[in-house]
């Protein structure tokens, strides 16, 4: 076949596959995959890259095609390595064991990584790979992997910061991470943590009772909370803008649902911080999740209205919110989740 015709065929098949993958029958998907598998050895590098980018999000891409593209040079392999669900767990492990640093870095960014893969990435990967693994909230760690990262955090601030924003470290390890910080930072984080301990204890002991008596109602609104959550997770809508829209309807119930889902915190705890007369818990949640000042202002007004608090209270809440850094908020949210999990385990 003439190279130009071959190029056109690959483009056509890839486009058909990518645009209609959800609606094709099994035999049609098999045909698309087999054509592309057969054409791969004669494709130019630029076309391989385009095929990889288009098919990485398609779960019905054949494992053979996904694996072949994942072994190509990094610009071609990256989409498959970072996001393809067509790659089998043992293939990801094999790629981690055999490929170069660029490939390891791409693997380290996958939405979910099993502990045996992170062990290999931490063992073989250079500094950027180790930092990326530490920052990946979907990465599971073995005991060895956790110990290594805590040790590396002594001399690597990026790893330390990343580990302090995780929720799968123990309270003891969290304490070790704090003790590795410069003294001034240690004092600041210990003060913040101490101030939040009262809130955490209160949340744990009273959350269910407060939820039962809060009388938060889902108000009629044109916003569908579950559909909105899907858009937020897909990056099509910001959490902050959704909060502003719901705040304008005084719909604190659905805001609690969104914050709970995005933060990975039980809804009873989020409802508790939402109806409290102070704003510490809500501020930590919103700042940690990247809610902008103006969106938080809309929420603060809705909260004050619900609690029948004066507008001067809103001014104080906003001033406190502006002084809370993203990094401190993420650390506090992680610590809150770790502590609540510990308290739940003890009570069980």
C-alpha positions as CSV (number, residue, x, y, z in Angstrom):
1,X,0.0,0.0,0.0
2,X,1.2,3.5,-0.8
3,X,2.5,5.3,2.3
4,X,0.1,8.2,1.9
5,X,-2.9,5.8,1.6
6,X,-1.6,3.8,4.6
7,X,-1.4,7.0,6.6
8,X,-4.9,8.0,5.7
9,X,-6.2,4.5,6.6
10,X,-4.6,4.7,10.1
11,X,-6.0,8.1,10.7
12,X,-9.5,7.0,9.6
13,X,-9.6,3.8,11.6
14,X,-8.2,5.6,14.7
15,X,-10.8,8.3,14.5
16,X,-13.7,5.9,14.0
17,X,-12.5,3.8,17.0
18,X,-12.0,6.8,19.3
19,X,-15.3,8.5,18.4
20,X,-17.5,5.4,18.7
21,X,-15.8,3.0,21.0
22,X,-18.7,2.9,23.4
23,X,-21.2,1.9,20.7
24,X,-19.3,-0.7,18.6
25,X,-19.9,-4.4,18.8
26,X,-17.0,-6.7,20.0
27,X,-16.2,-7.9,16.5
28,X,-15.9,-4.3,15.2
29,X,-13.6,-3.3,18.1
30,X,-11.5,-6.4,17.4
31,X,-11.2,-5.4,13.7
32,X,-10.1,-1.8,14.6
33,X,-7.5,-3.2,17.0
34,X,-6.1,-5.8,14.6
35,X,-5.8,-3.2,11.8
36,X,-3.9,-0.8,14.0
37,X,-1.7,-3.6,15.5
38,X,-0.8,-4.6,11.9
39,X,0.0,-1.1,10.8
40,X,2.0,-0.1,13.9
41,X,5.4,-1.3,12.7
42,X,5.2,0.9,9.5
43,X,3.7,4.0,11.1
44,X,5.8,7.2,11.4
45,X,6.7,8.4,14.9
46,X,4.3,11.4,14.7
47,X,1.4,9.2,13.7
48,X,2.2,6.7,16.5
49,X,2.0,9.6,19.0
50,X,-1.4,10.7,17.6
51,X,-2.7,7.1,17.8
52,X,-1.4,6.8,21.4
53,X,-3.1,10.1,22.5
54,X,-6.4,9.2,20.9
55,X,-6.6,5.6,22.2
56,X,-5.2,6.0,25.7
57,X,-8.6,7.0,27.1
58,X,-10.3,4.1,25.3
59,X,-10.6,1.1,27.5
60,X,-11.4,-1.3,24.6
61,X,-8.0,-0.7,23.1
62,X,-6.3,-4.1,22.9
63,X,-3.7,-4.8,25.5
64,X,-1.3,-5.8,22.7
65,X,-1.6,-2.4,21.0
66,X,-1.5,-0.5,24.3
67,X,1.7,-2.4,25.5
68,X,3.4,-1.9,22.1
69,X,2.8,1.8,22.2
70,X,3.8,2.0,25.9
71,X,7.3,0.6,24.9
72,X,7.9,3.2,22.3
73,X,10.0,6.4,22.9
74,X,8.5,8.5,25.7
75,X,6.6,11.1,23.6
76,X,4.6,8.2,22.1
77,X,4.4,6.1,25.2
78,X,3.4,8.8,27.7
79,X,-0.4,8.8,27.1
80,X,-0.6,5.0,27.5
81,X,1.7,4.9,30.5
82,X,-0.2,7.7,32.4
83,X,-3.8,6.8,31.7
84,X,-4.5,3.7,29.7
85,X,-6.7,1.1,31.4
86,X,-6.0,-1.4,28.6
87,X,-2.5,-2.1,30.1
88,X,-2.7,-5.1,32.4
89,X,-1.2,-4.8,36.0
90,X,1.6,-7.3,35.2
91,X,2.5,-5.3,32.0
92,X,2.7,-2.1,34.1
93,X,5.0,-3.9,36.5
94,X,7.1,-5.2,33.6
95,X,7.4,-1.7,32.1
96,X,8.4,-0.3,35.5
97,X,11.1,-2.9,35.7
98,X,12.6,-2.5,32.2
99,X,12.0,1.0,30.9
100,X,13.9,4.3,31.3
101,X,13.3,7.3,33.6
102,X,10.9,9.1,31.3
103,X,8.7,6.0,31.2
104,X,9.0,5.5,35.0
105,X,7.9,9.2,35.5
106,X,4.9,8.7,33.3
107,X,3.9,5.5,35.1
108,X,4.2,7.3,38.5
109,X,1.3,9.6,37.4
110,X,-1.2,6.9,36.9
111,X,-4.5,7.3,38.8
112,X,-3.9,4.1,40.7
113,X,-0.6,2.3,41.4
114,X,-0.3,-1.0,43.3
115,X,2.3,-1.3,46.0
116,X,4.5,-3.7,44.0
117,X,4.7,-1.1,41.2
118,X,5.5,1.8,43.6
119,X,8.2,-0.4,45.1
120,X,9.9,-0.8,41.7
121,X,9.4,2.9,40.9
122,X,11.0,3.9,44.2
123,X,13.8,1.4,43.7
124,X,14.7,2.3,40.1
125,X,13.4,5.8,39.8
126,X,15.6,8.9,40.2
127,X,14.6,11.9,42.3
128,X,11.7,13.2,40.0
129,X,10.1,9.8,39.9
130,X,10.3,9.4,43.7
131,X,8.8,12.8,44.2
132,X,6.0,12.1,41.8
133,X,5.2,8.8,43.5
134,X,5.0,10.5,46.9
135,X,2.6,13.1,45.4
136,X,0.3,10.5,43.8
137,X,-2.7,10.1,46.2
138,X,-3.7,7.0,44.2
139,X,-0.4,5.2,44.9
140,X,-0.3,2.4,47.4
141,X,2.8,1.9,49.5
142,X,4.3,-1.2,51.0
143,X,5.8,-0.9,54.5
144,X,9.2,-0.7,52.8
145,X,8.0,2.0,50.4
146,X,6.6,4.1,53.3
147,X,9.8,3.8,55.4
148,X,11.9,4.8,52.4
149,X,9.8,7.9,51.6
150,X,9.8,9.0,55.3
151,X,13.6,8.6,55.2
152,X,14.0,10.5,51.9
153,X,11.8,13.3,53.3
154,X,14.6,14.2,55.7
155,X,16.6,15.7,52.8
156,X,13.9,16.2,50.2
157,X,11.3,19.0,51.0
158,X,9.1,18.1,48.0
159,X,8.7,14.5,49.3
160,X,8.1,15.8,52.8
161,X,5.4,18.2,51.7
162,X,3.8,15.5,49.5
163,X,3.8,12.9,52.4
164,X,2.3,15.5,54.8
165,X,-0.7,15.8,52.4
166,X,-1.4,12.1,52.3
167,X,-4.0,10.3,54.4
168,X,-2.3,6.9,54.4
169,X,0.5,7.7,56.7
170,X,0.3,6.8,60.4
171,X,0.1,9.4,63.1
172,X,3.7,8.3,64.2
173,X,5.0,8.9,60.6
174,X,3.2,12.3,60.5
175,X,5.0,13.2,63.7
176,X,8.3,12.2,62.1
177,X,7.6,14.3,59.1
178,X,6.9,17.4,61.3
179,X,10.1,16.8,63.3
180,X,12.1,17.0,60.0
181,X,10.9,20.5,59.3
182,X,12.8,23.7,60.2
183,X,11.9,24.8,63.8
184,X,9.8,27.8,62.8
185,X,7.7,25.6,60.4
186,X,7.4,22.9,63.1
187,X,6.1,25.4,65.6
188,X,3.5,26.7,63.1
189,X,2.2,23.3,62.0
190,X,2.1,22.0,65.6
191,X,0.1,25.1,66.6
192,X,-2.4,24.6,63.7
193,X,-2.7,20.9,64.5
194,X,-3.3,21.6,68.2
195,X,-6.0,24.2,67.4
196,X,-7.7,21.7,65.1
197,X,-7.5,18.8,67.6
198,X,-10.5,20.3,69.5
199,X,-12.5,20.5,66.2
200,X,-11.6,16.9,65.3
201,X,-12.6,15.5,68.7
202,X,-15.9,17.5,68.5
203,X,-16.5,16.2,65.0
204,X,-16.0,12.6,66.0
205,X,-18.1,12.8,69.1
206,X,-21.0,14.9,67.9
207,X,-21.2,14.6,64.1
208,X,-24.1,12.2,64.0
209,X,-26.1,14.1,66.5
210,X,-25.5,17.4,64.8
211,X,-26.5,15.9,61.4
212,X,-29.7,14.6,62.9
213,X,-30.6,18.1,64.3
214,X,-29.2,20.4,61.7
215,X,-32.3,20.5,59.5
216,X,-30.2,21.1,56.4
217,X,-32.6,20.6,53.4
218,X,-31.9,20.0,49.8
219,X,-33.4,23.1,48.2
220,X,-35.0,23.1,44.8
221,X,-32.4,24.3,42.3
222,X,-31.6,23.8,38.6
223,X,-28.2,22.3,39.6
224,X,-28.0,18.5,39.8
225,X,-25.4,17.7,42.4
226,X,-24.4,14.3,41.1
227,X,-24.1,15.5,37.5
228,X,-22.1,18.5,38.8
229,X,-19.7,16.2,40.7
230,X,-19.1,14.2,37.5
231,X,-18.3,17.5,35.7
232,X,-15.9,18.6,38.5
233,X,-14.1,15.2,38.4
234,X,-13.8,15.5,34.6
235,X,-12.3,19.0,35.0
236,X,-15.3,20.5,33.1
237,X,-16.5,22.7,36.0
238,X,-14.7,24.1,39.1
239,X,-15.8,23.2,42.6
240,X,-15.8,26.8,43.6
241,X,-18.2,27.9,40.8
242,X,-20.6,25.1,41.8
243,X,-20.4,26.2,45.5
244,X,-21.3,29.8,44.5
245,X,-24.3,28.7,42.5
246,X,-25.6,26.5,45.3
247,X,-24.9,29.2,47.9
248,X,-27.0,31.7,46.0
249,X,-29.9,29.2,46.5
250,X,-28.9,28.6,50.1
251,X,-28.5,24.9,49.2
252,X,-26.0,24.0,51.9
253,X,-27.1,20.3,51.7
254,X,-25.7,19.8,48.2
255,X,-22.6,21.8,49.0
256,X,-21.9,19.3,51.8
257,X,-22.4,16.5,49.4
258,X,-19.9,18.0,46.9
259,X,-17.3,18.8,49.6
260,X,-17.6,15.4,51.1
261,X,-17.1,13.6,47.8
262,X,-14.2,15.8,46.5
263,X,-12.4,15.7,49.9
264,X,-13.0,12.0,50.6
265,X,-14.5,12.8,54.0
266,X,-17.7,11.3,55.4
267,X,-20.7,13.6,54.8
268,X,-21.7,13.7,58.5
269,X,-18.3,15.4,59.3
270,X,-18.8,17.9,56.5
271,X,-22.3,18.7,57.6
272,X,-21.0,19.2,61.1
273,X,-18.4,21.8,60.0
274,X,-21.0,23.5,57.8
275,X,-23.5,24.2,60.5
276,X,-21.0,25.2,63.2
277,X,-20.9,28.8,64.4
278,X,-17.2,29.0,63.7
279,X,-15.6,28.6,60.2
280,X,-12.4,26.7,60.9
281,X,-13.4,23.4,59.5
282,X,-15.1,24.8,56.4
283,X,-12.2,27.1,55.7
284,X,-9.7,24.2,55.8
285,X,-11.9,22.1,53.5
286,X,-12.5,24.8,51.0
287,X,-8.9,26.2,50.9
288,X,-7.4,22.6,50.6
289,X,-9.7,21.9,47.7
290,X,-8.7,25.1,45.9
291,X,-11.9,27.2,46.4
292,X,-11.3,30.8,45.4
293,X,-11.9,33.7,47.8
294,X,-15.0,35.0,46.0
295,X,-16.6,31.5,45.9
296,X,-15.9,31.1,49.6
297,X,-17.5,34.5,50.2
298,X,-20.7,33.3,48.6
299,X,-20.6,30.2,50.9
300,X,-19.8,32.3,54.0
301,X,-22.9,34.5,53.3
302,X,-25.1,31.4,52.9
303,X,-23.8,29.9,56.2
304,X,-24.3,33.1,58.1
305,X,-27.8,33.3,56.8
306,X,-28.6,29.7,57.8
307,X,-27.1,30.3,61.3
308,X,-28.7,33.7,61.6
309,X,-25.3,35.3,62.2
310,X,-24.5,39.0,61.4
311,X,-22.6,40.0,58.2
312,X,-19.7,41.2,60.4
313,X,-19.1,37.5,61.1
314,X,-18.7,37.0,57.3
315,X,-16.0,39.7,57.2
316,X,-14.0,37.9,59.9
317,X,-14.4,34.5,58.2
318,X,-13.1,36.0,54.9
319,X,-10.1,37.7,56.6
320,X,-9.2,34.3,58.2
321,X,-9.6,32.5,54.9
322,X,-7.3,34.9,53.1
323,X,-4.6,34.3,55.7
324,X,-4.8,30.4,55.4
325,X,-2.3,29.0,52.9
326,X,-3.2,26.2,50.4
327,X,-0.3,24.1,51.7
328,X,-1.3,24.5,55.4
329,X,-4.9,23.7,54.6
330,X,-4.0,20.5,52.7
331,X,-1.8,19.4,55.6
332,X,-4.6,20.1,58.1
333,X,-7.2,18.2,56.0
334,X,-4.9,15.2,55.7
335,X,-4.2,15.3,59.5
336,X,-8.0,15.6,60.1
337,X,-8.7,12.5,58.0
338,X,-5.8,10.6,59.7
339,X,-7.0,11.5,63.2
340,X,-10.7,10.7,62.5
341,X,-9.7,7.3,61.0
342,X,-7.6,6.6,64.2
343,X,-10.5,7.6,66.4
344,X,-12.9,5.4,64.4
345,X,-10.5,2.4,64.6
346,X,-10.2,2.8,68.4
347,X,-14.0,3.1,68.8
348,X,-14.8,0.1,66.6
